[in-house]
Amino acid sequence: MPRTTLLLSCLLVLLGLSPALAASGKAVELRQSNSLVPFTPPQAFLAGCFLADEMDPSFLFGSVGEFASSRKCSVTWLIEDGEKARIDKPQKPGKPLEYTLYLEEDCPDGVNYYVFLDQSALTPKQWVEWRRQFHKNKAEGEYGAARDRMEKAVAGGLKVGGELRFIMRDGELTSSDPPEAALSKTLAFKPVYDLKAGAPVAK
């Protein structure tokens, strides 16, 4: 290890920080431009499976925590500072929140963002109800089938923690397509449950 890197690591330890928390210049720039701050997600989110297609998901992947651990570079969970202020406020009983979290993967050649929705407090029924406020009477037609498939998965013992909505590279979307295909192909993260077949994926 170069002398300067060793000295920096020792200094970070003395300050009570892990060397892995020393974000690159690009990561710091992106955090500042997007008003993102470090955040510790709830355990129910990290332990739950996740969807990767908002409209017509074919699979459940899991868990969120396993996905984070599978990344090759240093990762940090982030949240928009305004969103953090919103969820820190006392919530109405029976009104669970859905909110956005960013998994930052800080690599030498660029910074990846895996943009998740934390839905760990929602049942499949509440998942559709949350969308009803945006899609009105179209929500049942657009999301009803996915809800029914998720309910079957949940009845079989799985827990749904969230949804991977976007993948970004250095602040730009890598694709307009849902992340579902990228997970199995370029990210080498396999699904655990086939929603359309209503059964676990064979290992």
C-alpha positions in Angstrom: 0.0 0.0 0.0 1.5 3.4 -0.9 2.6 5.6 2.0 0.0 8.3 1.3 -2.8 5.8 1.1 -1.7 4.2 4.4 -1.5 7.5 6.1 -5.0 8.5 4.9 -6.4 5.2 6.1 -4.9 5.6 9.5 -6.2 9.1 9.8 -9.7 7.9 8.9 -9.6 5.2 11.5 -8.5 7.8 14.1 -11.5 9.9 13.2 -13.8 6.9 13.6 -14.4 6.4 9.9 -13.8 3.4 7.7 -11.5 4.0 4.7 -14.3 2.6 2.5 -16.4 5.6 3.5 -13.9 8.0 1.8 -16.0 8.7 -1.3 -14.3 9.6 -4.6 -14.4 13.1 -6.0 -17.0 12.1 -8.6 -19.2 10.5 -5.9 -19.0 13.6 -3.7 -19.9 15.8 -6.7 -23.0 13.7 -7.5 -24.1 13.6 -3.9 -23.9 17.4 -3.7 -25.7 18.0 -7.0 -28.5 15.7 -6.1 -28.7 16.7 -2.4 -28.0 13.1 -1.3 -26.9 12.2 2.3 -25.9 8.8 3.8 -28.8 6.8 5.2 -29.3 3.5 7.0 -32.2 1.7 5.4 -34.6 -0.3 7.6 -33.8 -4.0 8.1 -37.1 -5.0 6.6 -36.1 -3.3 3.3 -32.6 -4.9 3.3 -34.0 -8.4 4.1 -36.8 -8.3 1.6 -36.9 -9.4 -2.0 -37.3 -6.7 -4.7 -39.0 -6.2 -8.0 -37.2 -4.7 -11.0 -40.1 -3.8 -13.4 -42.7 -1.3 -12.2 -45.5 -2.2 -14.7 -45.2 -6.0 -15.5 -42.6 -7.7 -13.2 -41.8 -11.2 -14.1 -39.5 -12.0 -11.2 -38.6 -11.3 -7.6 -34.9 -10.8 -6.8 -33.5 -11.0 -3.4 -32.6 -9.8 -1.1 -31.8 -6.1 -1.3 -29.0 -6.6 1.1 -27.6 -9.5 -0.9 -27.7 -7.3 -4.0 -25.8 -4.5 -2.2 -23.2 -7.1 -1.0 -22.7 -8.5 -4.5 -21.4 -5.2 -5.9 -17.7 -5.1 -6.9 -16.9 -1.6 -5.5 -17.6 0.3 -2.3 -21.3 0.9 -1.7 -23.2 3.5 0.4 -26.9 4.0 0.9 -28.1 7.5 0.2 -31.3 9.5 0.4 -32.4 13.0 -0.7 -32.1 15.3 2.3 -35.7 16.6 1.7 -37.0 13.0 1.5 -35.3 12.2 4.8 -36.9 15.1 6.5 -40.3 13.9 5.2 -40.0 10.4 6.5 -38.6 11.6 9.8 -41.9 13.3 10.6 -44.5 11.3 12.6 -46.7 9.4 10.1 -50.5 8.8 10.2 -51.5 5.3 11.5 -52.3 3.0 8.6 -50.6 5.2 6.0 -47.2 3.5 5.3 -44.7 5.4 3.2 -42.9 4.6 0.0 -39.7 6.5 -0.6 -36.6 6.5 -2.8 -33.2 5.3 -1.8 -30.0 5.3 -3.8 -27.4 2.6 -3.6 -24.2 4.3 -4.6 -21.4 2.0 -6.1 -18.2 4.1 -6.2 -15.9 2.5 -8.7 -12.6 3.8 -10.0 -14.0 4.2 -13.5 -17.3 5.8 -12.5 -20.2 5.9 -10.0 -23.3 3.7 -10.4 -26.6 4.5 -8.7 -29.2 1.8 -8.2 -32.3 3.7 -7.4 -34.7 1.7 -5.2 -38.1 2.4 -3.7 -38.4 1.2 -0.1 -41.8 -0.5 0.0 -41.1 -2.7 3.0 -44.0 -1.2 5.0 -46.5 -1.9 2.3 -48.6 -5.1 1.7 -49.3 -6.0 -2.0 -52.7 -4.4 -1.6 -51.2 -1.2 -0.2 -48.7 -1.3 -3.0 -51.6 -0.8 -5.5 -53.3 1.7 -3.2 -50.2 3.9 -3.2 -50.2 4.0 -7.0 -53.9 4.9 -7.0 -53.1 8.4 -6.0 -51.1 8.9 -9.1 -53.0 6.6 -11.6 -56.5 7.0 -10.2 -59.0 4.4 -11.6 -56.3 3.0 -14.0 -54.3 1.6 -11.1 -56.2 -1.6 -10.8 -55.9 -2.4 -14.5 -52.2 -1.5 -14.6 -51.1 -3.1 -11.3 -53.8 -5.6 -10.3 -52.2 -8.6 -11.9 -48.8 -7.8 -10.3 -50.4 -7.4 -6.9 -52.1 -10.8 -7.2 -48.8 -12.5 -8.1 -47.0 -10.8 -5.2 -49.7 -11.9 -2.8 -49.1 -15.5 -3.9 -45.4 -15.1 -3.3 -46.0 -13.5 0.1 -48.4 -16.3 1.0 -45.6 -18.7 0.2 -43.3 -17.1 2.7 -41.4 -14.4 0.7 -41.2 -10.8 1.9 -41.1 -7.9 -0.6 -38.8 -5.1 0.5 -38.8 -2.8 -2.5 -38.4 -2.1 -6.2 -35.3 -1.3 -8.2 -36.6 1.4 -10.5 -33.6 2.8 -12.3 -29.9 2.2 -12.9 -27.7 5.2 -13.4 -24.1 5.8 -14.4 -22.4 9.0 -13.5 -25.8 10.7 -13.1 -27.3 9.4 -16.4 -29.8 6.6 -17.0 -28.1 3.5 -18.4 -31.3 2.5 -20.2 -34.9 3.5 -20.4 -35.9 -0.1 -20.1 -36.8 -1.7 -16.7 -33.7 -3.0 -14.8 -35.1 -6.6 -14.7 -33.1 -7.8 -17.8 -29.9 -6.0 -16.7 -29.9 -7.8 -13.3 -29.6 -11.3 -14.8 -27.3 -10.3 -17.7 -24.8 -7.6 -17.0 -25.2 -7.5 -13.2 -25.2 -11.3 -12.8 -27.8 -11.3 -10.0 -30.3 -14.0 -10.5 -34.0 -14.0 -9.5 -35.4 -16.1 -6.7 -39.1 -16.3 -7.6 -40.9 -16.4 -11.0 -44.0 -14.3 -10.5 -45.8 -15.4 -13.6 -45.2 -19.1 -13.0 -46.0 -18.6 -9.3 -43.0 -20.6 -8.1 -39.4 -20.3 -6.9 -36.8 -20.2 -9.6 -34.8 -23.4 -9.8 -31.2 -23.0 -8.6 
